[in-house]
Amino acid sequence: MIKTIGLVAAIILPLWNIPLIIRIIKRKSSEDISVAWVLGVWFCLLAMFPSGILSTDIVWKAFNIANTLLFSCVVVIVLLYRKSK
């Protein structure tokens, strides 16, 4: 069950990282992004992180680690731009 949930999330999640980062960089603002949404996605990502670490599939493991790091950067950027206003 945990592996299935993690795999589905791993397929969907990358679609949100790239456009989100581009939007923040272009606008230099995170006002149009819900902090609750960002934190909700981040907590889900952290919940599937153990599945990636325990997996013997090197592609899934590498993707999971990279995605966790990338979205963690998104969270930090969103919070910094929100706090600066």
WORA-V282220 format. One record per residue. N is the residue number from 1. OMEGA is omega in radians with two decimals (NA if undefined). Layout:
<<N;OMEGA> <N;OMEGA>>
This chain:
<<1;-3.13> <2;3.13> <3;3.13> <4;3.11> <5;3.12> <6;-3.13> <7;3.11> <8;3.12> <9;3.14> <10;3.10> <11;-3.06> <12;-2.98> <13;-3.11> <14;3.13> <15;-3.12> <16;-3.07> <17;-3.03> <18;3.13> <19;-3.14> <20;3.12> <21;3.14> <22;-3.14> <23;-3.14> <24;-3.12> <25;-3.12> <26;-3.08> <27;-3.06> <28;-3.12> <29;3.06> <30;-3.10> <31;-3.11> <32;-3.11> <33;-3.14> <34;3.09> <35;3.11> <36;3.12> <37;-3.13> <38;-3.13> <39;3.09> <40;3.09> <41;-3.12> <42;3.11> <43;3.07> <44;3.09> <45;3.10> <46;3.13> <47;3.13> <48;-3.13> <49;3.11> <50;3.09> <51;3.13> <52;-3.13> <53;-3.10> <54;-3.08> <55;3.04> <56;3.10> <57;-3.05> <58;3.12> <59;3.13> <60;-3.13> <61;-3.13> <62;3.11> <63;-3.10> <64;3.14> <65;-3.13> <66;-3.12> <67;3.09> <68;3.12> <69;-3.10> <70;-3.12> <71;3.03> <72;3.06> <73;3.09> <74;-3.13> <75;-3.13> <76;-3.13> <77;3.14> <78;-3.13> <79;3.11> <80;3.12> <81;3.10> <82;-3.12> <83;-3.04> <84;-3.11> <85;NA>>
